[in-house]
Structures are given as structure tokens and as C-alpha cells.
Amino acid sequence: MKKLFILAVSIVAGSMLGMAQQKTLHDFTVETISGQQFPLSSLKGKKVMVVNTASKCGLTPQYEILEKLYKQYKSKNFVIIGFPANNFMNQEPGSNDEIMEFCSQNYGVTFPMMSKISVKGSDIHPLYQWLTSKDENGVVDAKVTWNFQKFLIDEEGRVVKSVSPRESPDSEEIVSWISQR
């Protein structure tokens, strides 16, 4: 009986150790669209929506909804981070400067935009490797299927879920999650 108890404690302790070592969003540093380092640890205590974006996509008008959502909830510890990516049918061919100009002029984007990255394939950015792999994030395998896929991250930097590119950023499900305490 004593050996069984020790075995059970060892398994639980090993599981807890594994969880303690699980990476979070806060373990990454990314580059802003203007070239500065942006430690995601600066977002501790905030809910975060990570979105891969593109300027020449049928879903590009989501920029307007994203900006409205950001303005509405940024004072409530919520932030949106856009990651331009050219992984789907060459729909984000521009340079970082061209992308930022497009976002500013056409949609008045003020939420943080990061440098253009790859969100899938052999050159996938480490952040997206973490976001899309249950082995790394501990929650979900979520292959990026198209531009404007959304990842919801809690205040501790843990993935909550992946949301379809076609789901509006201001859907009831997302707004309800943002509004939860």
C-alpha cells in the first residue's frame, strides 16, 4: 500500500512539474512592425487576442472590427496583437512599412502590430509553433487554416482556445470571454 501511495504521489508531482514548466505567451519576445523588441511578458494580467492578418484577403475588413473591439476593451486589460503573414495565397505581400501604412490609412489600426512572420510550414515562427501545438501550449492543437485566425490567451499567458478565421472578432463568444472576470 505504501508503494502504491508513493507511486501516486510521484505521478502527481511529475504532472505538476510538467505543468510548471509549460511555456506561456509571456515567455516570448517578438518584434514590432517598426522593428523594436516586444517582450510579451509586458502583457501579464491582460487577456490577449493573437491574430494573423493579411491586407489582400476577403477577411481583411475584420481589421475594422478588431480595432473597434480593441478601443472598446483596452481599458479593461484586453489587447489585440496582429501578426501579418503571407502564408495563404500571397495575400500579404507587402513590407512591414507598407502593411502599417495600409492598416493605418484604411482601418485606423492602433492595436499593436508585429513584424511579418510565418504562421505555418517549415519556417513557422516560434510563437505560432507554441500556439498551434498542444505538446507546447498544453491545451490545443490548432493548425492555422487561413488569415484572421484568432487565439485567445488568458491573463496568465495560457492559450484558452483557437477561433475560426471566419468568426467575427466581435462575436458573442469572444465578447463574453473578454468580459469575464
Contact map, one row per residue, 1 for C-alpha under 8 A:
1111100000000000000000000000000000000000000000000000000000000000000000000000000000000000000000000000000000000000000000000000000000000000000000000000000000000000000000000000000000000
1111110000000000000000000000000000000000000000000000000000000000000000000000000000000000000000000000000000000000000000000000000000000000000000000000000000000000000000000000000000000
1111111000000000000000000000000000000000000000000000000000000000000000000000000000000000000000000000000000000000000000000000000000000000000000000000000000000000000000000000000000000
1111111100000000000000000000000000000000000000000000000000000000000000000000000000000000000000000000000000000000000000000000000000000000000000000000000000000000000000000000000000000
1111111110000000000000000000000000000000000000000000000000000000000000000000000000000000000000000000000000000000000000000000000000000000000000000000000000000000000000000000000000000
0111111111000000000000000000000000000000000000000000000000000000000000000000000000000000000000000000000000000000000000000000000000000000000000000000000000000000000000000000000000000
0011111111100000000000000000000000000000000000000000000000000000000000000000000000000000000000000000000000000000000000000000000000000000000000000000000000000000000000000000000000000
0001111111110000000000000000000000000000000000000000000000000000000000000000000000000000000000000000000000000000000000000000000000000000000000000000000000000000000000000000000000000
0000111111111000000000000000000000000000000000000000000000000000000000000000000000000000000000000000000000000000000000000000000000000000000000000000000000000000000000000000000000000
0000011111111100000000000000000000000000000000000000000000000000000000000000000000000000000000000000000000000000000000000000000000000000000000000000000000000000000000000000000000000
0000001111111110000000000000000000000000000000000000000000000000000000000000000000000000000000000000000000000000000000000000000000000000000000000000000000000000000000000000000000000
0000000111111111000000000000000000000000000000000000000000000000000000000000000000000000000000000000000000000000000000000000000000000000000000000000000000000000000000000000000000000
0000000011111111100000000000000000000000000000000000000000000000000000000000000000000000000000000000000000000000000000000000000000000000000000000000000000000000000000000000000000000
0000000001111111110000000000000000000000000000000000000000000000000000000000000000000000000000000000000000000000000000000000000000000000000000000000000000000000000000000000000000000
0000000000111111111000000000000000000000000000000000000000000000000000000000000000000000000000000000000000000000000000000000000000000000000000000000000000000000000000000000000000000
0000000000011111111100000000000000000000000000000000000000000000000000000000000000000000000000000000000000000000000000000000000000000000000000000000000000000000000000000000000000000
0000000000001111111110000000000000000000000000000000000000000000000000000000000000000000000000000000000000000000000000000000000000000000000000000000000000000000000000000000000000000
0000000000000111111111000000000000000000000000000000000000000000000000000000000000000000000000000000000000000000000000000000000000000000000000000000000000000000000000000000000000000
0000000000000011111111000000000000000000000000000000000000000000000000000000000000000000000000000000000000000000000000000000000000000000010000000000000000000000000000000000000000000
0000000000000001111111000000000000000000000000000000000000000000000000000000000000000000000000000000000000000000000000000000000000000000000000000000000000000000000000000000000000000
0000000000000000111111100000000000000000000000000000000000000000000000000000000000000000000000000000000000000000000000000000000000000000000000000000000000000000000000000000000000000
0000000000000000011111110000000000000000000000000000000000000000000000000000000000000000000000000000000000000000000000000000000000000001110000000000000000000000000000000000000000000
0000000000000000000011111110000000000000000000000000000000000000000000000000000000000000000000000000000000000000000000000000000000000001100000000000000000000000000000000000000000000
0000000000000000000001111111000000000000000000000000000000000000000000000000000000000000000000000000000000000000000000000000000000000000100000000000000000011110000000000000000000000
0000000000000000000000111111000000000001100000000000000000000000000000000000000000000000000000000000000000000000000000000000001000000000000000000000000010001110000000000000000000000
0000000000000000000000111111100000000011111100000000000000000000000000000000000000000000000000000000000000000000000000000000000000000000000000000000000000011000000000000000000000000
0000000000000000000000111111100000000011100000000000000000000000000000000000000000000000000000000000000000000000000000000000000000000000000000000000000000000000000000000000000000000
0000000000000000000000011111110000000011100000000000000000000000000000000000000000000000000000000000000000000000000000000000001000000000000000000000000000000000000000000000000000000
0000000000000000000000000111111000001111100000000000000000000000000000000000000000000000000000000000000000000000000000000000000000000000000000000000000000000000000000000000000000000
0000000000000000000000000001111100001111000000000000000000000000000000000000000000000000000000000000000000000000010000000000000000000000000000000000000000000000000000000000000000000
0000000000000000000000000000111111111100000000000000000000000000000000000000000000000000000000000000000000000000011000000000000000000000000000000000000000000000000000000000000000000
0000000000000000000000000000011111111100000000000000000000000000000000000000000000000000000000000000000000000001111000000000000000000000000000000000000000000000000000000000000000000
0000000000000000000000000000001111110000000000000000000000000000000000000000000000000000000000011001000000000000111100000000000000000000000000000000000000000000000000000000000000000
0000000000000000000000000000001111110000000000000000000000000000000000000000000000000000000000011000000000000000011000000000000000000000000000000000000000000000000000000000000000000
0000000000000000000000000000001111111000000000000000000000000000000000000000000000000000000000000000000000000000001000000000000000000000000000000000000000000000000000000000000000000
0000000000000000000000000000001111111100000000000000000000000000000000000000000000000000000000000000000000000000000000000000000000000000000000000000000000000000000000000000000000000
0000000000000000000000000000111100111110000000000000000000000000000000000000000000000000000000000000000000000000000000000000000000000000000000000000000000000000000000000000000000000
0000000000000000000000000000111100011111010000000000000000000000000000000000000000000000000000000000000000000000000000000000000000000000000000000000000000000000000000000000000000000
0000000000000000000000000111110000001111110000000000000000000000000000000000000000000000000000000000000000000000000000000000000000000000000000000000000000000000000000000000000000000
0000000000000000000000001111110000000111111100000000000000000000000000000000000000000000000000000000000000000000000000000000000000000000000000000000000000000000000000000000000000000
0000000000000000000000001111100000000011111100000000000000000000000000000000000000000000000000000000000000000000000000000000000000000000000000000000000000000000000000000000000000000
0000000000000000000000000100000000000111111100000000000000000000000000000000000000000000000000000000000000000000000000000000000000000000000000000000000000000000000000000000000000000
0000000000000000000000000100000000000001111111010000000000000000000000000000000000000000000000000000000000000000000000000000000000000000000000000000000000100000000000000000000000000
0000000000000000000000000100000000000001111111000000000000000000000000000000000000000000000000000000000000000000000000000000000000000000000000000000000000111000000000000000000000000
0000000000000000000000000000000000000000001111100000000000000000000000000000100000000000000000000000000000000000000000000000000000000000000000000000000000110000000000000000000000000
0000000000000000000000000000000000000000001111110000000000000000000000000000111000000000000000000000000000000000000000000000000000000000000000000000000001110000000000000000000000000
0000000000000000000000000000000000000000000011111000000000000000000000000000111000000000000000000000000000000000000000000000000000000000000000000000000111101000000000000000000001000
0000000000000000000000000000000000000000001001111100000000000000000000000000011110000000000000000000000000000000000000000000000000000000000000000000000111100000000000000000000000000
0000000000000000000000000000000000000000000000111110000000000000000000000000011110000000000000000000000000000000000000000000000000000000000000000000011110000000000000000000000000000
0000000000000000000000000000000000000000000000011111000000000000000000000000000111100000000000000000000000000000000000000000000000000000000000000000011110000000000000000000000000000
0000000000000000000000000000000000000000000000001111100000000000000000000000000111100000000000000000000000000000000000000000000000000000000000000001111000000000000000000000000000000
0000000000000000000000000000000000000000000000000111110000000000000000000000000001111000000000000000000000000000000000100000000000000000000000000011110000000000000000000000000000000
0000000000000000000000000000000000000000000000000011111000010000000000000000000001111000000100000000000000000000000000000000000000000000000000000011000000000000000000000000000000000
0000000000000000000000000000000000000000000000000001111110010000000000000000000000011100001100000000000000000000000000000000000000000000000000000011000000000000000000000000000000000
0000000000000000000000000000000000000000000000000000111110010000000000000000000000000000001100000010011000000000000000000000000000000000000000000000000000000000000000000000000000000
0000000000000000000000000000000000000000000000000000011111010000000000000000000000000000001100000000000000000000000000000000000000000000000000000000000000000000000000000000000000000
0000000000000000000000000000000000000000000000000000011111110000000000000000000000000000001000000000000000000000000000000000000000000000000000000010000000000000000000000000000000000
0000000000000000000000000000000000000000000000000000000111111000000000000000000000000000000000000000000000000000000000000000000000000000000000000000000000000000000000000000000000000
0000000000000000000000000000000000000000000000000000000011111100000000000000000000000000000000000000000000000000000000000000000000000000000000000011000000000000000011000000000000000
0000000000000000000000000000000000000000000000000000111111111110000000000000000000000000000000000000000000000000000000000000000000000000000000000001000000000000000000000000000000000
0000000000000000000000000000000000000000000000000000000001111111100000000000000000000000000000000000000000000000000000000000000000000000000000000000000000000000000000000000000000000
0000000000000000000000000000000000000000000000000000000000111111110000000000000000000000000000000000000000000000000000000000000000000000000000000001000000000000000000011000000000000
0000000000000000000000000000000000000000000000000000000000011111111000000000000000000000000000000000001000101000000000000000000000000000000000000000000000000000000000000000000000000
0000000000000000000000000000000000000000000000000000000000001111111100000000000000000000000000000000000000111000000000000000000000000000000000000000000000000000000000000000000000000
0000000000000000000000000000000000000000000000000000000000001111111110000000000000000000000000000000000000000000000000000000000000000000000000000000000000000000000000011100000000000
0000000000000000000000000000000000000000000000000000000000000111111111000000000100000000000000000000000000000000000000000000000000000000000000000000000000000000000000001100000000000
0000000000000000000000000000000000000000000000000000000000000011111111100000000000000000000000000000000000111110000000000000000000000000000000000000000000000000000000000000000000000
0000000000000000000000000000000000000000000000000000000000000001111111110000000000000000000000000000000000000000000000000000000000000000000000000000000000000000000000000000000000000
0000000000000000000000000000000000000000000000000000000000000000111111111000000000000000000000000000000000000000000000000000000000000000000000000000000000000000000000001100000000000
0000000000000000000000000000000000000000000000000000000000000000011111111100011100000000000000000000000000000010000000000000000000000000000000000000000000000000000000000000000000000
0000000000000000000000000000000000000000000000000000000000000000001111111110000000000000000000000000000000000000000000000000000000000000000000000000000000000000000000000000000000000
0000000000000000000000000000000000000000000000000000000000000000000111111110000000000000000000000000000000000000000000000000000000000000000000000000000000000000000000000000000000000
0000000000000000000000000000000000000000000000000000000000000000000011111111111000000000000000000000000000000000000000000000000000000000000000000000000000000000000000000000000001000
0000000000000000000000000000000000000000000000000000000000000000000001111111111000000000000000000000000000000000000000000000000000000000000000000000000000000000000000000000000000000
0000000000000000000000000000000000000000000000000000000000000000000000111111110000000000000000000000000000000000000000000000000000000000000000000000000000000000000000000000000000000
0000000000000000000000000000000000000000000000000000000000000000000000001111110000000000000000000000000000000000000000000000000000000000000000000000000000000000000000000000000000000
0000000000000000000000000000000000000000000011100000000000000000000000001111111000000000000000000000000000000000000000000000000000000000000000000000000000000000000000000000000000000
0000000000000000000000000000000000000000000001111000000000000000000001001111111100000000000000000000000000000000000000000000000000000000000000000000000000000000000000000000000001000
0000000000000000000000000000000000000000000001111000000000000000000001001100111110000000000000000000000000000010000000000000000000000000000000000000000000000000000000000000000000000
0000000000000000000000000000000000000000000000011110000000000000010001000000011111000000000000000000000000000011000000000000000000000000000000000000000000000000000000000000000000000
0000000000000000000000000000000000000000000000011110000000000000000000000000001111100000000000000000000000000011110000000000000000000000000000000000000000000000000000000000000000000
0000000000000000000000000000000000000000000000000111100000000000000000000000000111110000000000000000000000000011110000000000000000000000000000000000000000000000000000000000000000000
0000000000000000000000000000000000000000000000000111100000000000000000000000000011111000000000000000000000000000111110000000000000000000000000000000000000000000000000000000000000000
0000000000000000000000000000000000000000000000000001110000000000000000000000000001111100000100000010000000000000111110000000000000000000000000000000000000000000000000000000000000000
0000000000000000000000000000000000000000000000000001110000000000000000000000000000111111000100000000000000000000000111100000000000000000000000000010000000000000000000000000000000000
0000000000000000000000000000000000000000000000000000010000000000000000000000000000011111111110000000000000000000000111000000000000000000000000000000000000000000000000000000000000000
0000000000000000000000000000000000000000000000000000000000000000000000000000000000001111111100000000000000000000000001110000000000000000000000000000000000000000000000000000000000000
0000000000000000000000000000000000000000000000000000000000000000000000000000000000001111111000000000000000000000000000000000000000000000000000000110000000000000000000000000000000000
0000000000000000000000000000000000000000000000000000000000000000000000000000000000000111111000000000000000000000000000000000000000000000000000000000000000000000000000000000000000000
0000000000000000000000000000000000000000000000000000000000000000000000000000000000000111111110000000000000000000000000000000000000000000000000000000000000000000000000000000000000000
0000000000000000000000000000000000000000000000000000011110000000000000000000000000000111111110000000000000000000000000000000000000000000000000000000000000000000000000000000000000000
0000000000000000000000000000000000000000000000000000111100000000000000000000000000011110011111000010000000000000000000000000000000000000000000000000000000000000000000000000000000000
0000000000000000000000000000000000000000000000000000000000000000000000000000000000000100011111100000000000000000000000000000000000000000000000000000000000000000000000000000000000000
0000000000000000000000000000000000000000000000000000000000000000000000000000000000000000000111111110000000000000000000000000000000000000000000000000000000000000000000000000000000000
0000000000000000000000000000000000000000000000000000000000000000000000000000000000000000000011111110000000000000000100000000000000000000000000000000000000000000000000000000000000000
0000000000000000000000000000000011000000000000000000000000000000000000000000000000000000000001111111000000000000001100000000000000000000000000000000000000000000000000000000000000000
0000000000000000000000000000000011000000000000000000000000000000000000000000000000000000000001111111100000000000000000000000000000000000000000000000000000000000000000000000000000000
0000000000000000000000000000000000000000000000000000000000000000000000000000000000000000000001111111110000000000000000000000000000000000000000000000000000000000000000000000000000000
0000000000000000000000000000000000000000000000000000001000000000000000000000000000010000000101111111111000000000000000000000000000000000000000000000000000000000000000000000000000000
0000000000000000000000000000000010000000000000000000000000000000000000000000000000000000000000011111111100000000100000000000000000000000000000000000000000000000000000000000000000000
0000000000000000000000000000000000000000000000000000000000000000000000000000000000000000000000001111111110000000000000000000000000000000000000000000000000000000000000000000000000000
0000000000000000000000000000000000000000000000000000001000000000000000000000000000000000000000000111111111100000000000000000000000000000000000000000000000000000000000000000000000000
0000000000000000000000000000000000000000000000000000001000000010000000000000000000000000000000000011111111111000000000000000000000000000000000000000000000000000000000000000000000000
0000000000000000000000000000000000000000000000000000000000000000000000000000000000000000000000000001111111111100000000000000000000000000000000000000000000000000000000000000000000000
0000000000000000000000000000000000000000000000000000000000000000000000000000000000000000000000000000111111110000000000000000000000000000000000000000000000000000000000000000000000000
0000000000000000000000000000000000000000000000000000000000000000000000000000000000000000000000000000011111110000000000000000000000000000000000000000000000000000000000000000000000000
0000000000000000000000000000000000000000000000000000000000000011001000000000000000000000000000000000011111111000000000000000000000000000000000000000000000000000000000000000000000000
0000000000000000000000000000000000000000000000000000000000000001001000000000000000000000000000000000001111111100000000000000000000000000000000000000000000000000000000000000000000000
0000000000000000000000000000000000000000000000000000000000000011001000000000000000000000000000000000001100111110000000000000000000000000000000000000000000000000000000000000000000000
0000000000000000000000000000000000000000000000000000000000000000001000000000000000000000000000000000000100011111000000000000000000000000000000000000000000000000000000000000000000000
0000000000000000000000000000000000000000000000000000000000000000001001000000001111000000000000000000000000001111100000000000000000000000000000000000000000000000000000000000000000000
0000000000000000000000000000000100000000000000000000000000000000000000000000000111000000000000000000000000000111110000000000000000000000000000000000000000000000000000000000000000000
0000000000000000000000000000000110000000000000000000000000000000000000000000000011110000000000000001000000000011111000000000000000000000000000000000000000000000000000000000000000000
0000000000000000000000000000011111000000000000000000000000000000000000000000000011110000000000000000000000000001111100000000000000000000000000000000000000000000000000000000000000000
0000000000000000000000000000001111100000000000000000000000000000000000000000000000110000000000010000000000000000111110000000000000000000000000000000000000000000000000000000000000000
0000000000000000000000000000000010000000000000000000000000000000000000000000000000111100000000110000000000000000011111000000000000000000000000000000000000000000000000000000000000000
0000000000000000000000000000000000000000000000000000000000000000000000000000000000111100000000000000000000000000001111100001100000000000000000000000000000000000000000000000000000000
0000000000000000000000000000000000000000000000000000000000000000000000000000000000001110000000000000000000000000000111111011100000000000000000000000000000000000000000000000000000000
0000000000000000000000000000000000000000000000000001000000000000000000000000000000001010000000000000000000000000000011111001100110000000000000010000000000000000000000000000000000000
0000000000000000000000000000000000000000000000000000000000000000000000000000000000000010000000000000000000000000000001111111100110000000000000110000000000000000000000000000000000000
0000000000000000000000000000000000000000000000000000000000000000000000000000000000000000000000000000000000000000000001111111000000000000000000000000000000000000000000000000000000000
0000000000000000000000000000000000000000000000000000000000000000000000000000000000000000000000000000000000000000000000011111000000000000000000000000000000000000000000000000000000000
0000000000000000000000000000000000000000000000000000000000000000000000000000000000000000000000000000000000000000000001011111100000000000000000000000000000000000000000000000000000000
0000000000000000000000000000000000000000000000000000000000000000000000000000000000000000000000000000000000000000000011111111110110000000000000000000000000000000000000000000000000000
0000000000000000000000000000000000000000000000000000000000000000000000000000000000000000000000000000000000000000000011110011111110000000000000000000000000000000000000000000000000000
0000000000000000000000000000000000000000000000000000000000000000000000000000000000000000000000000000000000000000000000000001111111000000000000000000000000000000000000000000000000000
0000000000000000000000001001000000000000000000000000000000000000000000000000000000000000000000000000000000000000000000000000111111100000000000000000000000000000000000000000000000000
0000000000000000000000000000000000000000000000000000000000000000000000000000000000000000000000000000000000000000000000110001111111110000000000000000000000000000000000000000000000000
0000000000000000000000000000000000000000000000000000000000000000000000000000000000000000000000000000000000000000000000110001111111111001000000000000000000000000000000000000000000000
0000000000000000000000000000000000000000000000000000000000000000000000000000000000000000000000000000000000000000000000000000011111111101100000000000000000000000000000000000000000000
0000000000000000000000000000000000000000000000000000000000000000000000000000000000000000000000000000000000000000000000000000001111111101100001000000001000000010000000000000000000000
0000000000000000000000000000000000000000000000000000000000000000000000000000000000000000000000000000000000000000000000000000000111111100100111110000000000000000000000000000000000000
0000000000000000000000000000000000000000000000000000000000000000000000000000000000000000000000000000000000000000000000000000000011111111110111100000000000000000000000000000000000000
0000000000000000000000000000000000000000000000000000000000000000000000000000000000000000000000000000000000000000000000000000000001111111111111000000000000000000000000000000000000000
0000000000000000000000000000000000000000000000000000000000000000000000000000000000000000000000000000000000000000000000000000000000001111110010000000000000000000000000000000000000000
0000000000000000000001100000000000000000000000000000000000000000000000000000000000000000000000000000000000000000000000000000000011101111110000000000000000000000000000000000000000000
0000000000000000000001110000000000000000000000000000000000000000000000000000000000000000000000000000000000000000000000000000000001111111111100000000000000000110000000000000000000000
0000000000000000001001000000000000000000000000000000000000000000000000000000000000000000000000000000000000000000000000000000000000001111111100000000000000000000000000000000000000000
0000000000000000000000000000000000000000000000000000000000000000000000000000000000000000000000000000000000000000000000000000000000000100111110000000000000000011100000000000000000000
0000000000000000000000000000000000000000000000000000000000000000000000000000000000000000000000000000000000000000000000000000000000011100111111000000000000000010110000000000000000000
0000000000000000000000000000000000000000000000000000000000000000000000000000000000000000000000000000000000000000000000000000000000011110001111100000000000000000000000000000000000000
0000000000000000000000000000000000000000000000000000000000000000000000000000000000000000000000000000000000000000000000000000000000111100000111110000000000000000010000000000000000000
0000000000000000000000000000000000000000000000000000000000000000000000000000000000000000000000000000000000000000000000010000000000011000000011111000000000000000000000000000000000000
0000000000000000000000000000000000000000000000000000000000000000000000000000000000000000000000000000000000000000000000110000000000010000000001111110100000000000000000000000000000000
0000000000000000000000000000000000000000000000000000000000000000000000000000000000000000000000000000000000000000000000000000000000000000000000111110100000000000000010000000000000000
0000000000000000000000000000000000000000000000000000000000000000000000000000000000000001000000000000000000000000000000000000000000000000000000011111100000000000000010000000000000000
0000000000000000000000000000000000000000000000000001110010100000000000000000000000001001000000000000000000000000000000000000000000000000000000011111100000000000000010000000000000000
0000000000000000000000000000000000000000000000000011110000110100000000000000000000000000000000000000000000000000000000000000000000000000000000000111110000000000000111000000000000000
0000000000000000000000000000000000000000000000000011000000000000000000000000000000000000000000000000000000000000000000000000000000000000000000011111111000000000011111000000000000000
0000000000000000000000000000000000000000000000001111000000000000000000000000000000000000000000000000000000000000000000000000000000000000000000000001111100000000011110001000000000000
0000000000000000000000000000000000000000000000001110000000000000000000000000000000000000000000000000000000000000000000000000000000100000000000000000111110000011111000000000000000000
0000000000000000000000000000000000000000000000111100000000000000000000000000000000000000000000000000000000000000000000000000000000000000000000000000011111000011111000000000000000000
0000000000000000000000001000000000000000000000111100000000000000000000000000000000000000000000000000000000000000000000000000000000000000000000000000001111111111100000000000000000000
0000000000000000000000000000000000000000000001110000000000000000000000000000000000000000000000000000000000000000000000000000000000000000000000000000000111111111000000000000000000000
0000000000000000000000000000000000000000001111110000000000000000000000000000000000000000000000000000000000000000000000000000000000000000000000000000000011111100000000000000000000000
0000000000000000000000010100000000000000000111000000000000000000000000000000000000000000000000000000000000000000000000000000000000000000000000000000000011111100000000000000000000000
0000000000000000000000011100000000000000000100100000000000000000000000000000000000000000000000000000000000000000000000000000000000000000000000000000000011111110000000000000000000000
0000000000000000000000011000000000000000000000000000000000000000000000000000000000000000000000000000000000000000000000000000000000000000100000000000000011111111000000000000000000000
0000000000000000000000011000000000000000000000000000000000000000000000000000000000000000000000000000000000000000000000000000000000100000101100000000001111001111100000000000000000000
0000000000000000000000000000000000000000000000000000000000000000000000000000000000000000000000000000000000000000000000000000000000000000001000000000001111000111110000000000000000000
0000000000000000000000000000000000000000000000000000000000000000000000000000000000000000000000000000000000000000000000000000000000000000001100000000001110000011111000000000000000000
0000000000000000000000000000000000000000000000000000000000000000000000000000000000000000000000000000000000000000000000000000000000000000000101000000111100000001111100000000000000000
0000000000000000000000000000000000000000000000000000000000000000000000000000000000000000000000000000000000000000000000000000000000000000000000000000111100000000111110100000000000000
0000000000000000000000000000000000000000000000000000000000000000000000000000000000000000000000000000000000000000000000000000000000000000000000000001110000000000011111100000000000000
0000000000000000000000000000000000000000000000000000000000100000000000000000000000000000000000000000000000000000000000000000000000000000000000001111110000000000001111110000000000000
0000000000000000000000000000000000000000000000000000000000100000000000000000000000000000000000000000000000000000000000000000000000000000000000000001100000000000000111110000000000000
0000000000000000000000000000000000000000000000000000000000000000000000000000000000000000000000000000000000000000000000000000000000000000000000000000000000000000001111111010000000000
0000000000000000000000000000000000000000000000000000000000000100100000000000000000000000000000000000000000000000000000000000000000000000000000000000000000000000000011111110000000000
0000000000000000000000000000000000000000000000000000000000000100110010000000000000000000000000000000000000000000000000000000000000000000000000000000010000000000000000111110010000000
0000000000000000000000000000000000000000000000000000000000000000110010000000000000000000000000000000000000000000000000000000000000000000000000000000000000000000000000011111011000000
0000000000000000000000000000000000000000000000000000000000000000000000000000000000000000000000000000000000000000000000000000000000000000000000000000000000000000000000111111111000000
0000000000000000000000000000000000000000000000000000000000000000000000000000000000000000000000000000000000000000000000000000000000000000000000000000000000000000000000000111111100000
0000000000000000000000000000000000000000000000000000000000000000000000000000000000000000000000000000000000000000000000000000000000000000000000000000000000000000000000000011111110000
0000000000000000000000000000000000000000000000000000000000000000000000000000000000000000000000000000000000000000000000000000000000000000000000000000000000000000000000001111111111000
0000000000000000000000000000000000000000000000000000000000000000000000000000000000000000000000000000000000000000000000000000000000000000000000000000000000000000000000000111111111100
0000000000000000000000000000000000000000000000000000000000000000000000000000000000000000000000000000000000000000000000000000000000000000000000000000000000000000000000000001111111110
0000000000000000000000000000000000000000000000000000000000000000000000000000000000000000000000000000000000000000000000000000000000000000000000000000000000000000000000000000111111110
0000000000000000000000000000000000000000000000100000000000000000000000001000010000000000000000000000000000000000000000000000000000000000000000000000000000000000000000000000011111110
0000000000000000000000000000000000000000000000000000000000000000000000000000000000000000000000000000000000000000000000000000000000000000000000000000000000000000000000000000001111111
0000000000000000000000000000000000000000000000000000000000000000000000000000000000000000000000000000000000000000000000000000000000000000000000000000000000000000000000000000000111111
0000000000000000000000000000000000000000000000000000000000000000000000000000000000000000000000000000000000000000000000000000000000000000000000000000000000000000000000000000000000111
